[in-house]
């Protein structure tokens, strides 16, 4: 996997990442750190990527189990250390999974498998952060 980050110039703290798959992600800093608040912070993209990684796993696990999953939302909230390096110390992930006749235990097991076996992002972050999860199932 590769990624190239380019600083957008001396006028601020904006960066553009070009991923190995050819996609672009813009990031910026907060105004108090020299940024202009034009894009997500780098650590926000880490959190978003982790949410995407685990949501991907949960949907794939449920689909492979032939469950009628129709939606998956993950709401993440995180705390960071007060001093540098300001690593994540706590992350809570609330999964809202929509589908037809989804058993609670099955969805909870998919979340557990993601965090114990498949989601490399959350497994990495678990080295510094206490990660908790909750599951809500919506019939639909």
N, CA, C and O of each residue as an XYZ file, in Angstrom:
560
protein
N       0.851     -1.164      0.000
C       0.000      0.000      0.000
C       0.899      1.229      0.000
O       1.918      1.266      0.689
N       0.517      2.217     -0.769
C       1.294      3.447     -0.850
C       0.376      4.652     -0.771
O      -0.817      4.570     -1.065
N       0.955      5.767     -0.371
C       0.219      7.023     -0.308
C       1.245      8.151     -0.385
O       2.316      8.057      0.215
N       0.926      9.210     -1.113
C       1.803     10.369     -1.210
C       1.055     11.585     -0.679
O      -0.078     11.854     -1.079
N       1.697     12.314      0.222
C       1.111     13.511      0.824
C       1.848     14.736      0.295
O       3.077     14.790      0.326
N       1.095     15.713     -0.187
C       1.685     16.962     -0.667
C       1.117     18.138      0.111
O      -0.097     18.308      0.216
N       2.021     18.943      0.654
C       1.645     20.191      1.319
C       1.212     21.165      0.245
O       1.849     21.260     -0.804
N       0.135     21.890      0.495
C      -0.429     22.777     -0.523
C       0.193     24.167     -0.507
O      -0.270     25.042     -1.238
N       1.217     24.401      0.292
C       1.934     25.658      0.218
C       1.980     26.432      1.507
O       1.311     26.099      2.486
N       2.774     27.461      1.487
C       3.098     28.245      2.678
C       1.936     29.054      3.226
O       2.072     29.656      4.291
N       0.826     29.094      2.560
C      -0.317     29.890      3.012
C      -1.114     29.225      4.129
O      -2.041     29.834      4.663
N      -0.785     28.026      4.481
C      -1.554     27.346      5.520
C      -1.016     25.967      5.806
O       0.162     25.676      5.598
N      -1.901     25.131      6.285
C      -1.533     23.762      6.659
C      -2.441     22.753      5.967
O      -2.890     21.788      6.586
N      -2.709     22.976      4.690
C      -3.518     22.048      3.903
C      -2.606     21.039      3.217
O      -1.507     21.370      2.770
N      -3.085     19.808      3.146
C      -2.341     18.725      2.515
C      -3.293     17.931      1.635
O      -4.482     17.825      1.937
N      -2.776     17.376      0.552
C      -3.544     16.479     -0.295
C      -2.824     15.139     -0.323
O      -1.629     15.061     -0.609
N      -3.568     14.102     -0.025
C      -3.036     12.748     -0.086
C      -3.528     12.100     -1.371
O      -4.711     12.176     -1.702
N      -2.616     11.464     -2.090
C      -3.010     10.648     -3.238
C      -2.736      9.208     -2.849
O      -1.596      8.827     -2.581
N      -3.791      8.418     -2.821
C      -3.671      7.032     -2.384
C      -3.141      6.156     -3.516
O      -3.168      6.548     -4.683
N      -2.674      5.000     -3.167
C      -2.169      4.058     -4.150
C      -3.221      3.630     -5.158
O      -2.887      3.213     -6.268
N      -4.487      3.729     -4.782
C      -5.568      3.381     -5.711
C      -5.990      4.566     -6.567
O      -6.947      4.477     -7.335
N      -5.261      5.693     -6.428
C      -5.503      6.837     -7.294
C      -6.550      7.827     -6.807
O      -7.024      8.650     -7.590
N      -6.915      7.769     -5.556
C      -7.909      8.689     -5.007
C      -7.235      9.794     -4.200
O      -6.118      9.637     -3.708
N      -7.941     10.909     -4.079
C      -7.394     12.070     -3.380
C      -8.177     12.321     -2.095
O      -9.398     12.175     -2.055
N      -7.449     12.700     -1.049
C      -8.049     13.096      0.225
C      -7.389     14.414      0.620
O      -6.163     14.514      0.682
N      -8.210     15.412      0.884
C      -7.693     16.695      1.349
C      -7.797     16.743      2.865
O      -8.788     16.297      3.443
N      -6.764     17.289      3.505
C      -6.756     17.460      4.958
C      -6.281     18.871      5.275
O      -5.524     19.459      4.503
N      -6.719     19.416      6.401
C      -6.294     20.749      6.812
C      -6.217     20.799      8.326
O      -6.780     19.950      9.018
N      -5.529     21.784      8.823
C      -5.400     21.976     10.262
C      -6.399     22.988     10.776
O      -7.072     23.679     10.012
N      -6.478     23.054     12.091
C      -7.321     24.053     12.743
C      -6.658     25.423     12.616
O      -5.434     25.507     12.510
N      -7.449     26.493     12.626
C      -6.872     27.838     12.530
C      -5.824     28.128     13.600
O      -4.849     28.826     13.321
N      -6.000     27.611     14.819
C      -5.014     27.870     15.874
C      -3.693     27.138     15.638
O      -2.711     27.383     16.339
N      -3.670     26.242     14.654
C      -2.442     25.548     14.296
C      -1.928     25.949     12.920
O      -1.073     25.269     12.353
N      -2.447     27.048     12.383
C      -2.001     27.525     11.087
C      -2.847     27.081      9.914
O      -2.588     27.472      8.775
N      -3.862     26.263     10.181
C      -4.748     25.805      9.111
C      -5.855     26.803      8.827
O      -5.972     27.835      9.487
N      -6.668     26.472      7.827
C      -7.790     27.342      7.462
C      -9.127     26.628      7.575
O     -10.143     27.145      7.112
N      -9.141     25.445      8.187
C     -10.374     24.692      8.414
C     -11.116     24.394      7.108
O     -12.341     24.503      7.048
N     -10.370     24.017      6.063
C     -10.967     23.751      4.761
C     -11.273     22.271      4.525
O     -11.932     21.923      3.544
N     -10.807     21.413      5.402
C     -10.976     19.974      5.213
C     -10.820     19.292      6.565
O     -10.456     19.940      7.547
N     -11.093     17.985      6.626
C     -10.921     17.270      7.889
C      -9.468     17.315      8.369
O      -8.538     17.432      7.572
N      -9.299     17.220      9.683
C      -7.976     17.116     10.277
C      -7.415     15.724      9.973
O      -8.189     14.789      9.766
N      -6.115     15.568      9.942
C      -5.558     14.235      9.703
C      -6.073     13.175     10.679
O      -6.362     12.052     10.264
N      -6.193     13.505     11.953
C      -6.671     12.511     12.918
C      -8.154     12.197     12.713
O      -8.599     11.092     13.025
N      -8.920     13.153     12.194
C     -10.309     12.859     11.848
C     -10.368     11.828     10.721
O     -11.248     10.967     10.704
N      -9.424     11.922      9.780
C      -9.413     10.939      8.700
C      -9.018      9.561      9.214
O      -9.486      8.550      8.690
N      -8.158      9.508     10.238
C      -7.808      8.224     10.862
C      -9.068      7.607     11.483
O      -9.336      6.419     11.306
N      -9.833      8.419     12.204
C     -11.059      7.937     12.840
C     -12.082      7.511     11.787
O     -12.718      6.465     11.921
N     -12.237      8.323     10.739
C     -13.180      7.990      9.668
C     -12.763      6.711      8.952
O     -13.608      5.873      8.638
N     -11.485      6.556      8.696
C     -11.003      5.343      8.048
C     -11.257      4.110      8.886
O     -11.568      3.043      8.358
N     -11.125      4.256     10.182
C     -11.389      3.137     11.084
C     -12.869      2.769     11.044
O     -13.222      1.590     11.011
N     -13.723      3.772     11.046
C     -15.160      3.510     10.937
C     -15.519      2.839      9.629
O     -16.344      1.925      9.598
N     -14.903      3.289      8.550
C     -15.145      2.674      7.253
C     -14.664      1.243      7.199
O     -15.318      0.381      6.613
N     -13.518      0.988      7.812
C     -12.937     -0.352      7.837
C     -13.862     -1.332      8.562
O     -14.131     -2.422      8.058
N     -14.341     -0.948      9.728
C     -15.179     -1.859     10.504
C     -16.570     -1.995      9.888
O     -17.146     -3.083      9.920
N     -17.125     -0.915      9.326
C     -18.429     -1.004      8.663
C     -18.348     -1.958      7.472
O     -19.253     -2.760      7.246
N     -17.263     -1.862      6.722
C     -17.030     -2.760      5.585
C     -17.066     -4.210      6.053
O     -17.740     -5.048      5.454
N     -16.334     -4.501      7.127
C     -16.300     -5.859      7.660
C     -17.686     -6.347      8.053
O     -18.093     -7.446      7.676
N     -18.408     -5.531      8.810
C     -19.720     -5.941      9.318
C     -20.673     -6.242      8.166
O     -21.365     -7.261      8.186
N     -20.716     -5.373      7.170
C     -21.594     -5.604      6.020
C     -21.178     -6.884      5.291
O     -22.028     -7.705      4.947
N     -19.887     -7.054      5.058
C     -19.407     -8.232      4.342
C     -19.717     -9.519      5.110
O     -20.152    -10.505      4.514
N     -19.500     -9.515      6.410
C     -19.782    -10.695      7.234
C     -21.269    -11.045      7.171
O     -21.630    -12.211      7.009
N     -22.122    -10.040      7.298
C     -23.567    -10.295      7.259
C     -24.014    -10.770      5.877
O     -24.837    -11.680      5.774
N     -23.481    -10.165      4.819
C     -23.843    -10.594      3.462
C     -23.374    -12.030      3.200
O     -24.098    -12.834      2.614
N     -22.165    -12.332      3.640
C     -21.662    -13.704      3.444
C     -22.496    -14.722      4.198
O     -22.585    -15.883      3.797
N     -23.110    -14.286      5.296
C     -24.015    -15.149      6.051
C     -25.420    -15.161      5.479
O     -26.339    -15.730      6.069
N     -25.579    -14.526      4.324
C     -26.862    -14.452      3.604
C     -27.952    -13.745      4.402
O     -29.131    -14.084      4.302
N     -27.544    -12.765      5.188
C     -28.520    -11.963      5.923
C     -28.938    -10.773      5.057
O     -28.148    -10.262      4.263
N     -30.173    -10.348      5.222
C     -30.736     -9.260      4.415
C     -30.392     -7.911      5.042
O     -31.251     -7.232      5.604
N     -29.114     -7.540      4.934
C     -28.654     -6.260      5.476
C     -28.871     -5.183      4.414
O     -28.544     -5.385      3.245
N     -29.426     -4.038      4.824
C     -29.765     -2.972      3.874
C     -29.112     -1.641      4.208
O     -29.147     -0.709      3.404
N     -28.522     -1.550      5.379
C     -27.848     -0.319      5.755
C     -26.935     -0.557      6.942
O     -27.184     -1.429      7.775
N     -25.880      0.228      7.004
C     -24.967      0.143      8.140
C     -24.369      1.522      8.374
O     -23.730      2.099      7.494
N     -24.586      2.024      9.552
C     -24.032      3.315      9.954
C     -23.217      3.085     11.220
O     -23.629      2.343     12.111
N     -22.060      3.728     11.287
C     -21.246      3.660     12.493
C     -21.008      5.095     12.961
O     -20.459      5.917     12.228
N     -21.426      5.378     14.180
C     -21.193      6.693     14.776
C     -20.038      6.536     15.759
O     -20.131      5.783     16.728
N     -18.948      7.257     15.497
C     -17.760      7.139     16.329
C     -17.585      8.382     17.181
O     -17.804      9.502     16.719
N     -17.191      8.177     18.421
C     -16.792      9.292     19.281
C     -15.486      8.877     19.942
O     -15.325      7.736     20.375
N     -14.559      9.825     20.012
C     -13.222      9.471     20.504
C     -12.682     10.538     21.435
O     -12.980     11.724     21.297
N     -11.883     10.088     22.385
C     -11.121     10.979     23.269
C      -9.655     10.807     22.918
O      -9.205      9.724     22.544
N      -8.921     11.911     23.049
C      -7.484     11.873     22.778
C      -6.715     12.295     24.018
O      -7.238     12.988     24.891
N      -5.466     11.863     24.077
C      -4.589     12.251     25.177
C      -4.412     13.769     25.167
O      -4.476     14.403     24.114
N      -4.192     14.336     26.329
C      -4.036     15.788     26.467
C      -2.679     16.289     25.969
O      -2.553     17.442     25.557
N      -1.665     15.419     26.009
C      -0.309     15.833     25.636
C       0.173     15.023     24.433
O      -0.341     13.941     24.148
N       1.160     15.563     23.743
C       1.719     14.894     22.567
C       2.398     13.590     22.947
O       3.025     13.534     24.005
N       2.310     12.566     22.163
C       1.496     12.491     20.953
C       0.039     12.258     21.345
O      -0.258     11.324     22.090
N      -0.839     13.067     20.871
C      -2.241     13.041     21.296
C      -2.978     11.859     20.680
O      -3.864     12.023     19.840
N      -2.590     10.663     21.118
C      -3.188      9.429     20.600
C      -4.628      9.306     21.075
O      -5.029      9.933     22.055
N      -5.383      8.506     20.378
C      -6.730      8.193     20.842
C      -6.606      7.342     22.106
O      -5.823      6.394     22.154
N      -7.386      7.691     23.118
C      -7.375      6.923     24.364
C      -8.672      6.143     24.564
O      -8.675      5.098     25.215
N      -9.765      6.643     24.011
C     -11.063      5.959     24.072
C     -11.782      6.195     22.758
O     -11.800      7.308     22.231
N     -12.374      5.130     22.239
C     -13.184      5.232     21.022
C     -14.435      4.395     21.259
O     -14.360      3.225     21.634
N     -15.579      5.018     21.034
C     -16.837      4.268     21.088
C     -17.428      4.246     19.687
O     -17.494      5.273     19.010
N     -17.855      3.063     19.262
C     -18.470      2.891     17.949
C     -19.880      2.362     18.143
O     -20.084      1.275     18.683
N     -20.850      3.152     17.692
C     -22.252      2.743     17.764
C     -22.702      2.352     16.362
O     -22.751      3.187     15.459
N     -23.030      1.077     16.190
C     -23.466      0.545     14.904
C     -24.986      0.584     14.824
O     -25.673      0.098     15.722
N     -25.502      1.156     13.756
C     -26.929      1.118     13.459
C     -27.056      0.323     12.162
O     -26.715      0.809     11.083
N     -27.552     -0.905     12.285
C     -27.626     -1.806     11.137
C     -29.095     -2.006     10.784
O     -29.919     -2.359     11.628
N     -29.391     -1.772      9.523
C     -30.762     -1.885      9.020
C     -30.867     -3.122      8.137
O     -29.966     -3.423      7.353
N     -31.994     -3.838      8.279
C     -32.215     -5.006      7.435
C     -33.499     -5.707      7.829
O     -34.256     -5.235      8.677
N     -33.721     -6.834      7.198
C     -34.907     -7.656      7.458
C     -34.520     -8.851      8.322
O     -33.656     -9.647      7.956
N     -35.173     -8.960      9.470
C     -35.001    -10.115     10.363
C     -33.547    -10.375     10.745
O     -33.093    -11.519     10.735
N     -32.822     -9.319     11.079
C     -31.425     -9.480     11.491
C     -31.375     -9.872     12.970
O     -31.835     -9.112     13.821
N     -30.831    -11.030     13.282
C     -30.732    -11.425     14.691
C     -29.693    -10.563     15.427
O     -28.588    -10.352     14.926
N     -30.049    -10.081     16.585
C     -29.160     -9.241     17.390
C     -27.818     -9.933     17.614
O     -26.766     -9.319     17.440
N     -27.851    -11.197     17.995
C     -26.615    -11.924     18.286
C     -25.718    -12.034     17.049
O     -24.493    -12.000     17.166
N     -26.313    -12.163     15.893
C     -25.544    -12.284     14.655
C     -24.836    -10.977     14.325
O     -23.669    -10.975     13.933
N     -25.548     -9.870     14.485
C     -24.946     -8.563     14.210
C     -23.851     -8.270     15.237
O     -22.779     -7.782     14.878
N     -24.112     -8.561     16.492
C     -23.096     -8.358     17.528
C     -21.862     -9.213     17.258
O     -20.739     -8.766     17.492
N     -22.055    -10.425     16.774
C     -20.935    -11.303     16.451
C     -20.139    -10.749     15.263
O     -18.913    -10.857     15.246
N     -20.810    -10.164     14.281
C     -20.119     -9.556     13.137
C     -19.251     -8.388     13.610
O     -18.121     -8.229     13.149
N     -19.769     -7.583     14.518
C     -18.993     -6.473     15.078
C     -17.788     -7.017     15.841
O     -16.676     -6.512     15.693
N     -18.009     -8.035     16.648
C     -16.924     -8.636     17.425
C     -15.837     -9.209     16.517
O     -14.650     -9.006     16.771
N     -16.230     -9.918     15.468
C     -15.258    -10.480     14.525
C     -14.447     -9.379     13.848
O     -13.241     -9.522     13.645
N     -15.108     -8.295     13.507
C     -14.391     -7.176     12.895
C     -13.299     -6.683     13.825
O     -12.161     -6.488     13.398
N     -13.630     -6.480     15.084
C     -12.681     -5.889     16.023
C     -11.633     -6.858     16.545
O     -10.572     -6.433     17.004
N     -11.911     -8.138     16.483
C     -10.949     -9.124     16.979
C     -10.089     -9.734     15.881
O      -8.985    -10.208     16.150
N     -10.591     -9.726     14.630
C      -9.906    -10.490     13.600
C      -9.650     -9.736     12.298
O      -8.589     -9.913     11.699
N     -10.580     -8.906     11.842
C     -10.503     -8.393     10.481
C     -10.121     -6.922     10.327
O      -9.377     -6.587      9.405
N     -10.593     -6.048     11.181
C     -10.379     -4.605     10.984
C      -8.995     -4.196     11.472
O      -8.781     -3.968     12.663
N      -8.071     -4.107     10.539
C      -6.698     -3.772     10.915
C      -6.619     -2.392     11.560
O      -5.786     -2.175     12.440
N      -7.461     -1.464     11.143
C      -7.417     -0.116     11.715
C      -7.819     -0.126     13.186
O      -7.110      0.443     14.017
N      -8.935     -0.756     13.523
C      -9.355     -0.752     14.929
C      -8.432     -1.611     15.788
O      -8.224     -1.308     16.963
N      -7.884     -2.667     15.222
C      -6.946     -3.497     15.976
C      -5.676     -2.702     16.287
O      -5.123     -2.826     17.380
N      -5.209     -1.888     15.338
C      -4.049     -1.019     15.597
C      -4.372      0.013     16.673
O      -3.599      0.207     17.610
N      -5.524      0.676     16.530
C      -5.873      1.721     17.491
C      -6.118      1.165     18.888
O      -5.963      1.883     19.877
N      -6.496     -0.099     18.977
C      -6.722     -0.718     20.284
C      -5.434     -0.827     21.095
O      -5.483     -1.124     22.289
N      -4.285     -0.592     20.469
C      -3.016     -0.606     21.197
C      -2.904      0.601     22.134
O      -2.179      0.548     23.128
N      -3.618      1.687     21.822
C      -3.564      2.881     22.683
C      -4.934      3.282     23.217
O      -5.023      4.008     24.207
N      -6.000      2.818     22.575
C      -7.342      3.266     22.945
C      -8.194      2.115     23.448
O      -8.101      0.988     22.961
N      -9.018      2.419     24.422
C     -10.045      1.478     24.852
C     -11.186      1.614     23.852
O     -11.786      2.682     23.729
N     -11.484      0.529     23.137
C     -12.536      0.578     22.123
C     -13.758     -0.155     22.642
O     -13.680     -1.310     23.059
N     -14.886      0.536     22.610
C     -16.161     -0.053     23.008
C     -17.126      0.048     21.831
O     -16.985      0.906     20.959
N     -18.111     -0.851     21.831
C     -19.093     -0.863     20.754
C     -20.492     -1.033     21.315
O     -20.684     -1.543     22.419
N     -21.444     -0.602     20.545
C     -22.853     -0.874     20.822
C     -23.544     -1.089     19.488
O     -23.101     -0.595     18.451
N     -24.652     -1.845     19.536
C     -25.352     -2.223     18.306
C     -26.831     -1.893     18.445
O     -27.456     -2.174     19.468
N     -27.370     -1.296     17.404
C     -28.799     -1.011     17.300
C     -29.259     -1.590     15.960
O     -28.639     -1.347     14.925
N     -30.333     -2.344     15.991
C     -30.861     -2.924     14.748
C     -32.170     -2.244     14.407
O     -33.054     -2.095     15.251
N     -32.278     -1.832     13.147
C     -33.490     -1.181     12.651
C     -34.104     -2.098     11.606
O     -33.444     -2.462     10.634
N     -35.362     -2.473     11.799
C     -36.056     -3.313     10.842
C     -36.434     -2.463      9.633
O     -37.040     -1.400      9.763
N     -36.062     -2.955      8.464
C     -36.437     -2.162      7.284
C     -35.844     -2.610      6.007
O     -36.099     -2.010      4.963
